[in-house]
Amino acid sequence: MNKGSELFYLEKFKENFSDFPKGKIVSHESPDFLVKAPNEIVGIEITGFYRQTSSSTRLPLQQRQSVRHKIVTLAKSSYDQKGLPPVFVGVHFALNFHCRKSEIQPISEKLVNLAEKSLSNSAEEKIWRRDDIQLSGVDLLSVKKMNLAKSYWSAPLASFVPTTSSQQIQNILGGKSALCDEYRKKCDKTWLVIVMNRFDPASFSLISETTLENEYSHSFDSAFLFFYDYTHLQKSPFVLRKA
């Protein structure tokens, strides 16, 4: 997570947590921010929650999503450079799709060729299925002619949303706790904010009552799970109970 994202989530966390310490916020490293209150300094570390695949041998969803994004971004750029009419394109990858870096360019070129061929079809929308596409891991390609200012390409993920497990939260807490001694050299109290983002498919998960009621082992003075949501649905951060 880059510094801009960390600051964004910190501000959203502050807006929705009434007990946020009053003081000057200073950007820092290890921890990410220091809040200089009148009587103490609170160090706040921001970290993202990212879903994992069920098998430890598979890549995290965040990494697989990044590969898909690179393919689609490159394909759109190549399509636009040809000066072709704007289209709405959806590239539906298999759930566990991944490829080598050297395969990104050839895959994107094949998708561009199919999109261009779709323009000659009399129907408003052309659907290319797995047998037509002949690209391993690409299940479907939809190309729709639309009255747009520019083309739009996307790679939607499956709609299934898993439920967060207590162990996933504990793993994050355990990993970050190892740095607490270093954090305490610069502040009086340490907080950890685990951010889950509804708008990031690699992060969005359902949060069960069991996860919220569980007691966790960690070295922070306070730890939180902050679910970033639509403004009208936004909830206060969840305080993670300490064992």
Order of alpha helices (4+ residues) and beta strands (2+ residues): alpha-beta-beta-beta-alpha-beta-alpha-beta-alpha-beta-beta-beta-alpha-alpha-beta-beta-alpha-beta-beta-beta-beta
